[in-house]
């Protein structure tokens, strides 16, 4: 059983970056291997393109990741008002 704890600053920034660049292929600045692995474990990111042997694949946001980001973004907007 995996215990869900709140997303940290890096995970939130990584999720935001992937949400902003959805539909494109590339890396999200600040979302390194460990942050990506934590977001994949939660089901928020998935591999969208393999890059060959010994190369880091490209990841994209999942529908669950989009929903999580929209929820976070709405809370941020409410707290800033």
NUDREN-692705 format. One record per atom (N, C-alpha, C, O): atom name; residue in three letters; x, y, z. Coordinates in steps of 0.001 Angstrom, whole numbers. Layout:
<sites>
+-------+--------+---------+---------+---------+
: atome : residu :      c1 :      c2 :      c3 :
+-------+--------+---------+---------+---------+
:    CA :    ALA :       X :       Y :       Z :
...
+-------+--------+---------+---------+---------+
</sites>
This chain:
<sites>
+-------+--------+---------+---------+---------+
: atome : residu :      c1 :      c2 :      c3 :
+-------+--------+---------+---------+---------+
:     N :    UNK :     845 :   -1181 :       0 :
:    CA :    UNK :       0 :       0 :       0 :
:     C :    UNK :     891 :    1245 :       0 :
:     O :    UNK :    1852 :    1331 :     765 :
:     N :    UNK :     568 :    2188 :    -848 :
:    CA :    UNK :    1326 :    3429 :    -934 :
:     C :    UNK :     546 :    4510 :    -215 :
:     O :    UNK :    -637 :    4721 :    -481 :
:     N :    UNK :    1209 :    5181 :     683 :
:    CA :    UNK :     566 :    6286 :    1383 :
:     C :    UNK :     706 :    7545 :     563 :
:     O :    UNK :    1803 :    7893 :     128 :
:     N :    UNK :    -396 :    8225 :     354 :
:    CA :    UNK :    -362 :    9476 :    -394 :
:     C :    UNK :    -107 :   10621 :     582 :
:     O :    UNK :    -848 :   10814 :    1545 :
:     N :    UNK :     936 :   11360 :     315 :
:    CA :    UNK :    1165 :   12556 :    1092 :
:     C :    UNK :    1040 :   13734 :     143 :
:     O :    UNK :    1136 :   13548 :   -1070 :
:     N :    UNK :     835 :   14917 :     645 :
:    CA :    UNK :     658 :   16065 :    -245 :
:     C :    UNK :    1858 :   16240 :   -1176 :
:     O :    UNK :    2991 :   15897 :    -838 :
:     N :    UNK :    1576 :   16777 :   -2340 :
:    CA :    UNK :    2652 :   17058 :   -3287 :
:     C :    UNK :    3564 :   18138 :   -2721 :
:     O :    UNK :    3099 :   19093 :   -2098 :
:     N :    UNK :    4845 :   17981 :   -2938 :
:    CA :    UNK :    5819 :   18986 :   -2521 :
:     C :    UNK :    5969 :   20055 :   -3595 :
:     O :    UNK :    5347 :   19983 :   -4655 :
:     N :    UNK :    6801 :   21043 :   -3305 :
:    CA :    UNK :    7013 :   22152 :   -4247 :
:     C :    UNK :    7514 :   21666 :   -5604 :
:     O :    UNK :    7051 :   22137 :   -6643 :
:     N :    UNK :    8455 :   20726 :   -5597 :
:    CA :    UNK :    8996 :   20228 :   -6862 :
:     C :    UNK :    7944 :   19491 :   -7677 :
:     O :    UNK :    7864 :   19669 :   -8892 :
:     N :    UNK :    7139 :   18667 :   -7020 :
:    CA :    UNK :    6103 :   17941 :   -7732 :
:     C :    UNK :    5058 :   18894 :   -8314 :
:     O :    UNK :    4592 :   18704 :   -9437 :
:     N :    UNK :    4699 :   19911 :   -7549 :
:    CA :    UNK :    3723 :   20894 :   -8036 :
:     C :    UNK :    4292 :   21640 :   -9235 :
:     O :    UNK :    3596 :   21825 :  -10233 :
:     N :    UNK :    5543 :   22070 :   -9152 :
:    CA :    UNK :    6174 :   22779 :  -10269 :
:     C :    UNK :    6284 :   21873 :  -11493 :
:     O :    UNK :    6047 :   22316 :  -12617 :
:     N :    UNK :    6642 :   20610 :  -11278 :
:    CA :    UNK :    6740 :   19667 :  -12383 :
:     C :    UNK :    5393 :   19405 :  -13027 :
:     O :    UNK :    5288 :   19343 :  -14252 :
:     N :    UNK :    4375 :   19252 :  -12218 :
:    CA :    UNK :    3024 :   19027 :  -12729 :
:     C :    UNK :    2545 :   20241 :  -13523 :
:     O :    UNK :    1939 :   20093 :  -14584 :
:     N :    UNK :    2815 :   21429 :  -13013 :
:    CA :    UNK :    2446 :   22657 :  -13721 :
:     C :    UNK :    3156 :   22735 :  -15073 :
:     O :    UNK :    2540 :   23066 :  -16086 :
:     N :    UNK :    4440 :   22432 :  -15082 :
:    CA :    UNK :    5198 :   22477 :  -16329 :
:     C :    UNK :    4682 :   21498 :  -17362 :
:     O :    UNK :    4573 :   21828 :  -18543 :
:     N :    UNK :    4365 :   20293 :  -16915 :
:    CA :    UNK :    3826 :   19292 :  -17842 :
:     C :    UNK :    2439 :   19690 :  -18327 :
:     O :    UNK :    2095 :   19429 :  -19480 :
:     N :    UNK :    1647 :   20309 :  -17482 :
:    CA :    UNK :     318 :   20767 :  -17902 :
:     C :    UNK :     451 :   21848 :  -18971 :
:     O :    UNK :    -262 :   21832 :  -19975 :
:     N :    UNK :    1362 :   22777 :  -18748 :
:    CA :    UNK :    1552 :   23877 :  -19700 :
:     C :    UNK :    2084 :   23395 :  -21047 :
:     O :    UNK :    1781 :   23998 :  -22077 :
:     N :    UNK :    2859 :   22336 :  -21057 :
:    CA :    UNK :    3442 :   21897 :  -22320 :
:     C :    UNK :    2757 :   20670 :  -22904 :
:     O :    UNK :    3305 :   20032 :  -23803 :
:     N :    UNK :    1572 :   20327 :  -22411 :
:    CA :    UNK :     903 :   19117 :  -22907 :
:     C :    UNK :     713 :   19203 :  -24420 :
:     O :    UNK :     446 :   20264 :  -24985 :
:     N :    UNK :     861 :   18050 :  -25041 :
:    CA :    UNK :     743 :   17987 :  -26498 :
:     C :    UNK :    2057 :   18232 :  -27216 :
:     O :    UNK :    2110 :   18143 :  -28443 :
:     N :    UNK :    3116 :   18538 :  -26485 :
:    CA :    UNK :    4424 :   18728 :  -27090 :
:     C :    UNK :    5396 :   17713 :  -26505 :
:     O :    UNK :    5139 :   17125 :  -25454 :
:     N :    UNK :    6488 :   17518 :  -27180 :
:    CA :    UNK :    7511 :   16585 :  -26723 :
:     C :    UNK :    8706 :   17396 :  -26254 :
:     O :    UNK :    9186 :   18275 :  -26971 :
:     N :    UNK :    9177 :   17111 :  -25078 :
:    CA :    UNK :   10345 :   17799 :  -24544 :
:     C :    UNK :   10426 :   17606 :  -23051 :
:     O :    UNK :    9613 :   16906 :  -22446 :
:     N :    UNK :   11412 :   18233 :  -22476 :
:    CA :    UNK :   11617 :   18137 :  -21034 :
:     C :    UNK :   11025 :   19343 :  -20336 :
:     O :    UNK :   10937 :   20428 :  -20910 :
:     N :    UNK :   10623 :   19147 :  -19103 :
:    CA :    UNK :   10115 :   20238 :  -18275 :
:     C :    UNK :   11248 :   20673 :  -17359 :
:     O :    UNK :   11788 :   19870 :  -16597 :
:     N :    UNK :   11597 :   21929 :  -17438 :
:    CA :    UNK :   12680 :   22458 :  -16620 :
:     C :    UNK :   12335 :   22295 :  -15140 :
:     O :    UNK :   11242 :   22654 :  -14702 :
:     N :    UNK :   13274 :   21754 :  -14386 :
:    CA :    UNK :   13076 :   21573 :  -12954 :
:     C :    UNK :   12419 :   20265 :  -12564 :
:     O :    UNK :   12288 :   19970 :  -11376 :
:     N :    UNK :   12005 :   19477 :  -13539 :
:    CA :    UNK :   11356 :   18191 :  -13245 :
:     C :    UNK :   12339 :   17084 :  -13603 :
:     O :    UNK :   12285 :   16514 :  -14693 :
:     N :    UNK :   13229 :   16793 :  -12678 :
:    CA :    UNK :   14265 :   15798 :  -12907 :
:     C :    UNK :   13769 :   14378 :  -12723 :
:     O :    UNK :   12570 :   14126 :  -12608 :
:     N :    UNK :   14709 :   13467 :  -12697 :
:    CA :    UNK :   14394 :   12027 :  -12622 :
:     C :    UNK :   13576 :   11669 :  -11391 :
:     O :    UNK :   12593 :   10936 :  -11500 :
:     N :    UNK :   13958 :   12167 :  -10232 :
:    CA :    UNK :   13265 :   11799 :   -8996 :
:     C :    UNK :   11856 :   12374 :   -8937 :
:     O :    UNK :   10915 :   11687 :   -8540 :
:     N :    UNK :   11717 :   13629 :   -9331 :
:    CA :    UNK :   10397 :   14259 :   -9334 :
:     C :    UNK :    9489 :   13557 :  -10336 :
:     O :    UNK :    8327 :   13280 :  -10038 :
:     N :    UNK :   10015 :   13271 :  -11516 :
:    CA :    UNK :    9242 :   12567 :  -12534 :
:     C :    UNK :    8800 :   11202 :  -12015 :
:     O :    UNK :    7650 :   10808 :  -12209 :
:     N :    UNK :    9699 :   10485 :  -11361 :
:    CA :    UNK :    9361 :    9164 :  -10828 :
:     C :    UNK :    8231 :    9252 :   -9808 :
:     O :    UNK :    7343 :    8400 :   -9796 :
:     N :    UNK :    8254 :   10272 :   -8954 :
:    CA :    UNK :    7180 :   10424 :   -7962 :
:     C :    UNK :    5850 :   10744 :   -8639 :
:     O :    UNK :    4805 :   10265 :   -8198 :
:     N :    UNK :    5873 :   11544 :   -9702 :
:    CA :    UNK :    4634 :   11876 :  -10415 :
:     C :    UNK :    4117 :   10672 :  -11210 :
:     O :    UNK :    2906 :   10484 :  -11326 :
:     N :    UNK :    5011 :    9869 :  -11749 :
:    CA :    UNK :    4611 :    8639 :  -12445 :
:     C :    UNK :    3974 :    7675 :  -11451 :
:     O :    UNK :    2957 :    7054 :  -11758 :
:     N :    UNK :    4558 :    7544 :  -10266 :
:    CA :    UNK :    4024 :    6638 :   -9248 :
:     C :    UNK :    2601 :    7022 :   -8845 :
:     O :    UNK :    1793 :    6155 :   -8511 :
:     N :    UNK :    2300 :    8297 :   -8876 :
:    CA :    UNK :     943 :    8755 :   -8549 :
:     C :    UNK :     -11 :    8628 :   -9727 :
:     O :    UNK :   -1221 :    8783 :   -9566 :
:     N :    UNK :     528 :    8345 :  -10914 :
:    CA :    UNK :    -310 :    8231 :  -12104 :
:     C :    UNK :    -542 :    9553 :  -12802 :
:     O :    UNK :   -1446 :    9664 :  -13631 :
:     N :    UNK :     264 :   10565 :  -12481 :
:    CA :    UNK :      87 :   11896 :  -13074 :
:     C :    UNK :     867 :   12085 :  -14368 :
:     O :    UNK :     531 :   12960 :  -15167 :
:     N :    UNK :    1906 :   11276 :  -14589 :
:    CA :    UNK :    2692 :   11326 :  -15815 :
:     C :    UNK :    2819 :    9924 :  -16381 :
:     O :    UNK :    2733 :    8936 :  -15652 :
:     N :    UNK :    3027 :    9850 :  -17701 :
:    CA :    UNK :    3275 :    8581 :  -18365 :
:     C :    UNK :    4257 :    8810 :  -19505 :
:     O :    UNK :    4399 :    9926 :  -20006 :
:     N :    UNK :    4927 :    7748 :  -19902 :
:    CA :    UNK :    5855 :    7851 :  -21025 :
:     C :    UNK :    5059 :    8049 :  -22305 :
:     O :    UNK :    4116 :    7310 :  -22587 :
:     N :    UNK :    5454 :    9061 :  -23077 :
:    CA :    UNK :    4789 :    9302 :  -24356 :
:     C :    UNK :    5697 :    8968 :  -25533 :
:     O :    UNK :    5227 :    8773 :  -26654 :
:     N :    UNK :    7010 :    8901 :  -25269 :
:    CA :    UNK :    7923 :    8522 :  -26337 :
:     C :    UNK :    9224 :    7994 :  -25750 :
:     O :    UNK :    9875 :    8653 :  -24938 :
:     N :    UNK :    9585 :    6795 :  -26178 :
:    CA :    UNK :   10879 :    6233 :  -25789 :
:     C :    UNK :   11950 :    6890 :  -26651 :
:     O :    UNK :   11673 :    7344 :  -27761 :
:     N :    UNK :   13186 :    6937 :  -26127 :
:    CA :    UNK :   14243 :    7604 :  -26871 :
:     C :    UNK :   15430 :    6700 :  -27169 :
:     O :    UNK :   16457 :    7173 :  -27657 :
:     N :    UNK :   15311 :    5442 :  -26890 :
:    CA :    UNK :   16409 :    4531 :  -27180 :
:     C :    UNK :   17163 :    4143 :  -25926 :
:     O :    UNK :   16880 :    4617 :  -24826 :
:     N :    UNK :   18128 :    3269 :  -26126 :
:    CA :    UNK :   18894 :    2714 :  -25009 :
:     C :    UNK :   19631 :    3814 :  -24245 :
:     O :    UNK :   20258 :    4691 :  -24839 :
:     N :    UNK :   19539 :    3745 :  -22913 :
:    CA :    UNK :   20252 :    4650 :  -22003 :
:     C :    UNK :   19858 :    6118 :  -22149 :
:     O :    UNK :   20622 :    7001 :  -21759 :
:     N :    UNK :   18690 :    6388 :  -22698 :
:    CA :    UNK :   18220 :    7772 :  -22817 :
:     C :    UNK :   16924 :    7913 :  -22049 :
:     O :    UNK :   16080 :    7016 :  -22067 :
:     N :    UNK :   16767 :    9033 :  -21377 :
:    CA :    UNK :   15582 :    9327 :  -20577 :
:     C :    UNK :   14390 :    9532 :  -21516 :
:     O :    UNK :   14481 :   10353 :  -22429 :
:     N :    UNK :   13275 :    8814 :  -21326 :
:    CA :    UNK :   12125 :    8971 :  -22230 :
:     C :    UNK :   11416 :   10308 :  -21988 :
:     O :    UNK :   11628 :   10978 :  -20978 :
:     N :    UNK :   10586 :   10659 :  -22934 :
:    CA :    UNK :    9748 :   11850 :  -22776 :
:     C :    UNK :    8479 :   11446 :  -22038 :
:     O :    UNK :    7922 :   10376 :  -22283 :
:     N :    UNK :    8031 :   12299 :  -21142 :
:    CA :    UNK :    6821 :   12047 :  -20361 :
:     C :    UNK :    5766 :   13091 :  -20690 :
:     O :    UNK :    6082 :   14227 :  -21042 :
:     N :    UNK :    4513 :   12686 :  -20568 :
:    CA :    UNK :    3394 :   13597 :  -20761 :
:     C :    UNK :    2425 :   13455 :  -19596 :
:     O :    UNK :    2456 :   12467 :  -18863 :
:     N :    UNK :    1580 :   14440 :  -19439 :
:    CA :    UNK :     624 :   14453 :  -18335 :
:     C :    UNK :    -566 :   13551 :  -18676 :
:     O :    UNK :   -1002 :   13491 :  -19826 :
:     N :    UNK :   -1074 :   12867 :  -17682 :
:    CA :    UNK :   -2241 :   11994 :  -17845 :
:     C :    UNK :   -3506 :   12786 :  -17488 :
:     O :    UNK :   -3410 :   13881 :  -16934 :
:     N :    UNK :   -4683 :   12244 :  -17799 :
:    CA :    UNK :   -5913 :   12911 :  -17368 :
:     C :    UNK :   -5964 :   13103 :  -15842 :
:     O :    UNK :   -6459 :   14124 :  -15364 :
:     N :    UNK :   -5461 :   12139 :  -15092 :
:    CA :    UNK :   -5421 :   12282 :  -13625 :
:     C :    UNK :   -4491 :   13420 :  -13225 :
:     O :    UNK :   -4775 :   14158 :  -12282 :
:     N :    UNK :   -3382 :   13561 :  -13940 :
:    CA :    UNK :   -2449 :   14653 :  -13680 :
:     C :    UNK :   -3060 :   16006 :  -13998 :
:     O :    UNK :   -2864 :   16973 :  -13263 :
:     N :    UNK :   -3802 :   16070 :  -15100 :
:    CA :    UNK :   -4484 :   17320 :  -15456 :
:     C :    UNK :   -5493 :   17700 :  -14375 :
:     O :    UNK :   -5561 :   18858 :  -13964 :
:     N :    UNK :   -6271 :   16731 :  -13918 :
:    CA :    UNK :   -7265 :   16999 :  -12878 :
:     C :    UNK :   -6585 :   17457 :  -11588 :
:     O :    UNK :   -7065 :   18372 :  -10919 :
:     N :    UNK :   -5469 :   16820 :  -11242 :
:    CA :    UNK :   -4745 :   17211 :  -10032 :
:     C :    UNK :   -4223 :   18636 :  -10163 :
:     O :    UNK :   -4327 :   19421 :   -9220 :
:     N :    UNK :   -3656 :   18983 :  -11336 :
:    CA :    UNK :   -3137 :   20336 :  -11516 :
:     C :    UNK :   -4266 :   21363 :  -11463 :
:     O :    UNK :   -4109 :   22407 :  -10831 :
:     N :    UNK :   -5387 :   21095 :  -12105 :
:    CA :    UNK :   -6503 :   22046 :  -12084 :
:     C :    UNK :   -7014 :   22259 :  -10668 :
:     O :    UNK :   -7394 :   23373 :  -10307 :
:     N :    UNK :   -7028 :   21207 :   -9868 :
:    CA :    UNK :   -7430 :   21330 :   -8470 :
:     C :    UNK :   -6450 :   22207 :   -7692 :
:     O :    UNK :   -6858 :   23073 :   -6917 :
:     N :    UNK :   -5166 :   21974 :   -7905 :
:    CA :    UNK :   -4132 :   22778 :   -7231 :
:     C :    UNK :   -4213 :   24228 :   -7683 :
:     O :    UNK :   -4148 :   25145 :   -6864 :
:     N :    UNK :   -4356 :   24433 :   -8992 :
:    CA :    UNK :   -4421 :   25795 :   -9529 :
:     C :    UNK :   -5612 :   26563 :   -8980 :
:     O :    UNK :   -5510 :   27759 :   -8708 :
:     N :    UNK :   -6745 :   25881 :   -8815 :
:    CA :    UNK :   -7922 :   26564 :   -8268 :
:     C :    UNK :   -7724 :   26948 :   -6813 :
:     O :    UNK :   -8181 :   28005 :   -6378 :
:     N :    UNK :   -7034 :   26081 :   -6048 :
:    CA :    UNK :   -6741 :   26411 :   -4652 :
:     C :    UNK :   -5770 :   27588 :   -4564 :
:     O :    UNK :   -5913 :   28455 :   -3702 :
:     N :    UNK :   -4784 :   27612 :   -5459 :
:    CA :    UNK :   -3820 :   28727 :   -5472 :
:     C :    UNK :   -4548 :   30017 :   -5810 :
:     O :    UNK :   -4288 :   31053 :   -5198 :
:     N :    UNK :   -5457 :   29967 :   -6775 :
:    CA :    UNK :   -6212 :   31163 :   -7168 :
:     C :    UNK :   -7102 :   31656 :   -6024 :
:     O :    UNK :   -7213 :   32861 :   -5797 :
:     N :    UNK :   -7728 :   30731 :   -5311 :
:    CA :    UNK :   -8596 :   31126 :   -4188 :
:     C :    UNK :   -7799 :   31731 :   -3040 :
:     O :    UNK :   -8266 :   32661 :   -2383 :
:     N :    UNK :   -6603 :   31212 :   -2794 :
:    CA :    UNK :   -5781 :   31731 :   -1708 :
:     C :    UNK :   -5154 :   33081 :   -2032 :
:     O :    UNK :   -4783 :   33825 :   -1124 :
:     N :    UNK :   -5032 :   33403 :   -3312 :
:    CA :    UNK :   -4413 :   34662 :   -3680 :
:     C :    UNK :   -5411 :   35816 :   -3702 :
:     O :    UNK :   -5024 :   36980 :   -3798 :
:     N :    UNK :   -6682 :   35487 :   -3614 :
:    CA :    UNK :   -7697 :   36550 :   -3634 :
:     C :    UNK :   -7893 :   37182 :   -2288 :
:     O :    UNK :   -8712 :   38089 :   -2146 :
+-------+--------+---------+---------+---------+
</sites>
